[in-house]
Amino acid sequence: MSRLSVLDDTLAARATRAFGSMPAFYLLTLYGLLPLALPSAQTTLLYWSNCVQLIALPLLMVGQNVLGRAAEQRANETHDAVLDELALLRALVAGQTAPPPAAPSPRPGRNPPCLAVPPTPTSTRPHRPPS
């Protein structure tokens, strides 16, 4: 890409981001309300509004195209990276022939530590019902 093309794309993307911001919305809303405060300047304000539209609309269209190309490139890069990871996972799964090793079994007659039953206290006194 030439320097001029890079400059054009940068300018269009920045202008699109600026026009799409909330400060720009507030500023343009106030500009739209100016004829209410200055009825005598309504013709001049309408002229300037039309000039801004004639300049801004093509600029915003170009900016959307530039931002769309960048988003599409990022999406393609993400898609390629996911496909590469999927190929690696498939190779790993295909390479597994033996099942994973089993956990060692406890010795016969003994409970494993996680299933050990706590000892119960023994009492030497006989149980008597309450009277």
Number of C-alpha atoms within 10 A of each C-alpha: 5 7 8 9 10 11 11 16 17 15 15 23 21 15 18 21 15 14 14 12 11 10 11 13 13 11 10 14 11 11 12 13 10 14 16 10 9 10 10 10 12 14 11 11 17 13 10 12 14 12 11 11 11 11 10 16 12 12 18 20 14 19 22 17 15 18 19 13 12 12 12 12 12 12 12 12 12 12 12 12 12 12 12 12 12 12 12 12 12 11 11 10 10 9 9 9 7 6 6 7 6 6 6 6 7 10 8 7 6 9 11 12 8 6 8 9 9 6 6 6 5 6 7 5 6 6 7 6 5 4 3
